[in-house]
Amino acid sequence: MEHLKKLPFTAVEVCGGFWANRQKLNREATIWAVRDRFEDTGRFAALDFENVPGLHFFWDSDVAKWLESAAYIVAKTPDEALQAELDSAVDKIEAHQDPNGYYNIYHTVIEPDNRFKNRDHHELYCLGHLIEAAVAIFEATGSDKLIIVLDRYIDYVIDRFCVRGDTGFRTPGHEEIELALYKLNAVKPDEKYTKLAKFFLDHRHEDTLPADHWCNDKYYQSHLPVRRQHTAEGHSVRANYLYSGMADEAAAENDEEMFEACKALFDDMALKKAYVTGGMGSSHMGEAFTVAYDLPNDTAYAETCASIAAAMFANRMKDLDPDSKYADLVETEMYNGILSGVSLDGKSFFYENPLEINLSDHGRHVSVRGDDRLPITERKEVFDCSCCPPNLTRFIASIGDYMVSYDDERIFLHQYIDGEAVVNGALITLETAYPSSGLVHLNVAGGKGKTLYLRIPGWCERFTLNAPYEMKRGYAAVALTSDVVELELSFEMKVRFVTADPRVRHTAGKVAVAYGPLVYCAEGKDNAAMLWDLALDTKCEPDAVYADYFGAPEITLKAFAHDENDVRALYLPLKRDEKQKTVAVRLIPYYAFANRGASDMRVWFRYR
Amino acid sequence: MEHLKKLPFTAVEVCGGFWANRQKLNREATIWAVRDRFEDTGRFAALDFENVPGLHFFWDSDVAKWLESAAYIVAKTPDEALQAELDSAVDKIEAHQDPNGYYNIYHTVIEPDNRFKNRDHHELYCLGHLIEAAVAIFEATGSDKLIIVLDRYIDYVIDRFCVRGDTGFRTPGHEEIELALYKLNAVKPDEKYTKLAKFFLDHRHEDTLPADHWCNDKYYQSHLPVRRQHTAEGHSVRANYLYSGMADEAAAENDEEMFEACKALFDDMALKKAYVTGGMGSSHMGEAFTVAYDLPNDTAYAETCASIAAAMFANRMKDLDPDSKYADLVETEMYNGILSGVSLDGKSFFYENPLEINLSDHGRHVSVRGDDRLPITERKEVFDCSCCPPNLTRFIASIGDYMVSYDDERIFLHQYIDGEAVVNGALITLETAYPSSGLVHLNVAGGKGKTLYLRIPGWCERFTLNAPYEMKRGYAAVALTSDVVELELSFEMKVRFVTADPRVRHTAGKVAVAYGPLVYCAEGKDNAAMLWDLALDTKCEPDAVYADYFGAPEITLKAFAHDENDVRALYLPLKRDEKQKTVAVRLIPYYAFANRGASDMRVWFRYR
């Protein structure tokens, strides 16, 4: 196991290009859109411990993620209004903390007698998110007020779970607190934090379910001791939060057994259970992983939070096991499975991110009420369970977290974000229009004697670099031989056709279209033909032209299609020599689907 | 509208070949298997008006269809045991008839106060099947005892529905009685029967539902006056029984408006809503038709009864509108969608007939309880709603019904069944191994001066006939110029690849394999490769070799398949020049799937 150090986003300036635009939208539109909807739905009023209609035991976590996001934003762009929100919220949390340290709105206002009795009531999950918010506020503003509040709560948790052991369960139903405790320990080191995290990890398999429960122990990742878990199972968000905490533990304790488990979990997920967009979790039932290679497109669950959680896990693993496959997955999530979660105007959200929409499947039951269970076709401003919107705001605000890591000899550049990073005494300046362009200008000052590791994305078949390099597990390692090194790295950007493992039934005989890290889709809106009927002409020369509306190129290529007016019968003999008409197909980045109304949509196409 | 006359199966002898084998199995195994399961489940005990556990308001119809089947069998093959069953059942029905004429076990034993109050309680549907049984018994044995019993019941129905109008609904929730009344009128002509049938047809749209009901009026084919219904809607069995009654009415009343509706309904169904197997009804929700071209394979409902009902409707239409498309659909149903409903040993049944089974979709939810709603993968001996098994027994026993029709000048041969038919003074002898062979020997004695119409199946691209003929709407019309005419008709039998209308999303880019009227499928049992990965080599020369086990040829052809051991990643660049291995694929008749245990199964394949 290696131990690369994380370079936090606070040491990174996102200056221009793709992510600067996204952060601006996040800062100016999304953070407030989420806040307003949380206000409308009572989530902020609940901070006053009022019995707001609909008050739910996970509301604390929604607000906590919003606070964390706001802290990330003010850390970079001071904002009085946001700061006032943060201060007010922290004051209220402090004011309403139970004398014994406990804090949960629902379990104070509604069910005070049932604290820590129901494993599914997310109290520790909420605490985890509050801890992440507290750390973010501390890093953004230097205020440790919320950390102090939560430290008292953590003491109470330790007393109840580890000392007295009088709770109704031993480990959280929804993981999160483990990674949060390691994060807290990083800014306020205290062995009690890591011991509590380790307690929750070590005892996870001891919470088991009766056989007649609606789910089994896999749903909770409690089916085996965590170090013996080698396949990604159960609720996909919980799973990836757990795996993130496991990776943190592996690093903190130099726990090789845990590290091996993490590597196996990652490979199982990335090689057998991930959509081409990075989507995780093939079914709404349990919001869960199913079996290997089971990746249906139209019923894909692929929760936005699961993609964010998977990026968090992968981002930890890249520092323990510096192979480009981890940052490759992060990149896939960044540009596809996560980003599709938010609209281009920054104000509405997908919880589920399907890879195929057939509008005719909605309302096909013309004689009976009810519909098949399918993902919604347009983003919503808020959900009853609205975990994804504030997860998106924090992810985008802290995108710099994913860019660089390092140790004494090496600097790893994992993501190509236009910006500057101060890393271990060196200043890296990166200019790029990535992913619209594959050209990356790098200036590294003050890194002489170190080696710069540049990730060569897995999707990239050819690249040029104007310096000698050696490939090391997917990274081009360049010796920094002078005080200032100018590098030009160019990834060949072209429209690519991607196939899936033939064990994936739902993509058999099909290709997806990609451009750099971006996966593309066709929408009915742009294409007159029936999308399922299109057979892409993989010999054609596709056009990729930057489109301002999408913030990335759109693609035009040729496809073969039937003329439905030629059809005379429902079933006809195959005509092998049939001349099909060719049509131009417009493809847009997957993340931008469903921004212009409900539409048919498709990622995977037949081809010739 | 034309008015060809039906030649009942009683005038047809099935002598050998495919259907003689099927009738033998039906007579020796199936009829008794169904009886035994009906006995086990209390359906026969209920004839004594005992409160049997599970007693259901449609049990009368299950037993009635069994009695009808038994009558068809004894009409051809006297059988004391079956005859005793018939006599006993008729005696019991007579003994338990209400003094006012009413007869329904459930609504006498369990809910006597709720007679004719609930449109969904199938009393008139049960009466319809009892009438069909009574007619069959009369035709088989000459006994009109049950007809006399039911005539009293019909009088009571007329009094309640047409005279007093004091019932809770005006027309049956589940149609059937309409066609049954026309059938009764054919053997015991009485205007009151046809008037009652017409009453139910004419008033059908007047029974409407509240807006918040679980289904709407389309489910019951009550959304429009029947003569204005031009699209097949709602519960697929009910629909086709209704359409059969409508066709009967059109013929009886020379009702052109009804005839036009029937033609439109048939075309909508056959050209937009029928599976390649003849399966009808794309969804289990409402067991209903959905929208045009919506034909998912793995979730297909395609109820056996719906295929039987569609064959009944088509069989009526062929006599009003002598176009081969009607008998073509009957043929598709006979050899595929209906026949798949019964196992090769004759003892177990499918209610639903999917066109694709992926066993891995069963139990994919490894962390939660519950499964996706999918058809069962193996036949069962009896169902709670066991309408299909006795519908199969009556269909097979009366297969001769579908063979011939005629008028004074013409004899139509619709189905190629090895046998003899006496039709309007002529004796037709037909020798054939159809559908294993395309060769049909015909001898027509006593038909001089008439014209023999031989259906040229829609699937047949080439045929030879050793006599002059003129094509008329899909029939080869041969003038019978001498007292005895010997004909040799030969349909080119070869393995065919069939495509679907490109508007059918679920079959885009795929072919089905057929041989004569038989649709084929691959089972995982016979094929080592992943079925979804197979791309059939449509240039190969397939083998079709008769297999005794299936009673029809099995097919071997070549396909391209991936070698899963070659795969290195979940997503890879398309290799256009990739060399795929070729594998031999074994295909078996669709009707024979799932006879050797649960298995993956597939009808539609990619191809090259």
Chai-1 contact restraints between the chains, C-beta under 6 A:
chainA,res_idxA,chainB,res_idxB,connection_type,confidence,min_distance_angstrom,max_distance_angstrom,comment,restraint_id
A,W214,B,R369,contact,1.0,0.0,6.0,A-B,restraint_1
A,C215,B,S367,contact,1.0,0.0,6.0,A-B,restraint_2
A,C215,B,V368,contact,1.0,0.0,6.0,A-B,restraint_3
A,N216,B,S367,contact,1.0,0.0,6.0,A-B,restraint_4
A,K218,B,S367,contact,1.0,0.0,6.0,A-B,restraint_5
A,Y219,B,S367,contact,1.0,0.0,6.0,A-B,restraint_6
A,Y219,B,V368,contact,1.0,0.0,6.0,A-B,restraint_7
A,E233,B,S367,contact,1.0,0.0,6.0,A-B,restraint_8
A,G234,B,S367,contact,1.0,0.0,6.0,A-B,restraint_9
A,L271,B,L570,contact,1.0,0.0,6.0,A-B,restraint_10
A,V276,B,Y571,contact,1.0,0.0,6.0,A-B,restraint_11
A,M285,B,H365,contact,1.0,0.0,6.0,A-B,restraint_12
A,M285,B,V368,contact,1.0,0.0,6.0,A-B,restraint_13
A,G286,B,S367,contact,1.0,0.0,6.0,A-B,restraint_14
A,G286,B,V368,contact,1.0,0.0,6.0,A-B,restraint_15
A,A288,B,S367,contact,1.0,0.0,6.0,A-B,restraint_16
A,T290,B,R364,contact,1.0,0.0,6.0,A-B,restraint_17
A,V291,B,R364,contact,1.0,0.0,6.0,A-B,restraint_18
A,D294,B,R364,contact,1.0,0.0,6.0,A-B,restraint_19
A,R364,B,T290,contact,1.0,0.0,6.0,A-B,restraint_20
A,R364,B,V291,contact,1.0,0.0,6.0,A-B,restraint_21
A,R364,B,D294,contact,1.0,0.0,6.0,A-B,restraint_22
A,H365,B,M285,contact,1.0,0.0,6.0,A-B,restraint_23
A,S367,B,C215,contact,1.0,0.0,6.0,A-B,restraint_24
A,S367,B,N216,contact,1.0,0.0,6.0,A-B,restraint_25
A,S367,B,K218,contact,1.0,0.0,6.0,A-B,restraint_26
A,S367,B,Y219,contact,1.0,0.0,6.0,A-B,restraint_27
A,S367,B,E233,contact,1.0,0.0,6.0,A-B,restraint_28
A,S367,B,G234,contact,1.0,0.0,6.0,A-B,restraint_29
A,S367,B,G286,contact,1.0,0.0,6.0,A-B,restraint_30
A,S367,B,A288,contact,1.0,0.0,6.0,A-B,restraint_31
A,V368,B,C215,contact,1.0,0.0,6.0,A-B,restraint_32
A,V368,B,Y219,contact,1.0,0.0,6.0,A-B,restraint_33
A,V368,B,M285,contact,1.0,0.0,6.0,A-B,restraint_34
A,V368,B,G286,contact,1.0,0.0,6.0,A-B,restraint_35
A,R369,B,W214,contact,1.0,0.0,6.0,A-B,restraint_36
A,F497,B,L574,contact,1.0,0.0,6.0,A-B,restraint_37
A,V498,B,Y571,contact,1.0,0.0,6.0,A-B,restraint_38
A,T499,B,L572,contact,1.0,0.0,6.0,A-B,restraint_39
A,T499,B,L574,contact,1.0,0.0,6.0,A-B,restraint_40
A,A500,B,Y571,contact,1.0,0.0,6.0,A-B,restraint_41
A,D501,B,V567,contact,1.0,0.0,6.0,A-B,restraint_42
A,D501,B,L570,contact,1.0,0.0,6.0,A-B,restraint_43
A,P502,B,D533,contact,1.0,0.0,6.0,A-B,restraint_44
A,P502,B,H562,contact,1.0,0.0,6.0,A-B,restraint_45
A,P502,B,E564,contact,1.0,0.0,6.0,A-B,restraint_46
A,R503,B,E564,contact,1.0,0.0,6.0,A-B,restraint_47
A,R505,B,W532,contact,1.0,0.0,6.0,A-B,restraint_48
A,A508,B,W532,contact,1.0,0.0,6.0,A-B,restraint_49
A,A508,B,D533,contact,1.0,0.0,6.0,A-B,restraint_50
A,G509,B,R606,contact,1.0,0.0,6.0,A-B,restraint_51
A,V511,B,L574,contact,1.0,0.0,6.0,A-B,restraint_52
A,W532,B,R505,contact,1.0,0.0,6.0,A-B,restraint_53
A,W532,B,A508,contact,1.0,0.0,6.0,A-B,restraint_54
A,D533,B,P502,contact,1.0,0.0,6.0,A-B,restraint_55
A,D533,B,A508,contact,1.0,0.0,6.0,A-B,restraint_56
A,H562,B,P502,contact,1.0,0.0,6.0,A-B,restraint_57
A,E564,B,P502,contact,1.0,0.0,6.0,A-B,restraint_58
A,E564,B,R503,contact,1.0,0.0,6.0,A-B,restraint_59
A,V567,B,D501,contact,1.0,0.0,6.0,A-B,restraint_60
A,L570,B,L271,contact,1.0,0.0,6.0,A-B,restraint_61
A,L570,B,D501,contact,1.0,0.0,6.0,A-B,restraint_62
A,Y571,B,V276,contact,1.0,0.0,6.0,A-B,restraint_63
A,Y571,B,V498,contact,1.0,0.0,6.0,A-B,restraint_64
A,Y571,B,A500,contact,1.0,0.0,6.0,A-B,restraint_65
A,L572,B,T499,contact,1.0,0.0,6.0,A-B,restraint_66
A,L574,B,F497,contact,1.0,0.0,6.0,A-B,restraint_67
A,L574,B,T499,contact,1.0,0.0,6.0,A-B,restraint_68
A,L574,B,V511,contact,1.0,0.0,6.0,A-B,restraint_69
A,R606,B,G509,contact,1.0,0.0,6.0,A-B,restraint_70
